Each structure stands twice: as C-alpha cells, then as structure tokens.
C-alpha cells in the first residue's frame, strides 16, 4: 500500500476513488511516563517516554487507516494528514488521527 501526503502518486494514475479513511488512536499516558516527563521538563531535555508514546500512537493510526483503505479495495491512500490532540481533565490522553483518501492506482 502506498501512503502519501501528496494528492497523487507520481507516475501512477488514480483510476478509482474509494472514499475518505481514518485511523484514530487515543492513548493514555501512565503515571510513570508522566512523572519522568515532569522531571525532564524541570531539568530540561527531551522526553523520551512521551516521544515513544507519540511515535507508537502515530504508527498505529497510520496502520489502522491503511487497513480501512485495504478493506475498501484501495491500493493507495493520498492526501494523508496527521492531527494530534490532548484530551482528558488533566490532559493525560493523547489522540492521534490519520486521514486521507483511499484510491486505486494503476
């Protein structure tokens, strides 16, 4: 499956539009990761625990979007966009959404 942020795939012709597809992941940040990130915030530097959580959530959202496109009979997703949000009363949840247009290309 080809997944791209561009509206087309260079050198390939879109022969059928299957529809818009999404992949959503809502991930909770546990106390240990939150505590470690708080220390990083206090002392400076990058938060590896948050970065890992974000990368995993992004990968899961992309895979879910690809699976939904495949179920529609698509072999590519074009115009992919990623969105990130924090949710919850204490901002302890991370939501990652991947969206794009499922298509068949030759």
Secondary structure, DSSP 8 states (H G I E B T S, - for coil): -EE-SSSS-TT--EEEEEEEEEEEEEEE--HHHHHHHHHHHHH-S--HHHHHHHHHHHHHHHHHHHHHHHHTT-SEEEEEEEEEEEESTTS-EEEEEEEEEEEEE-
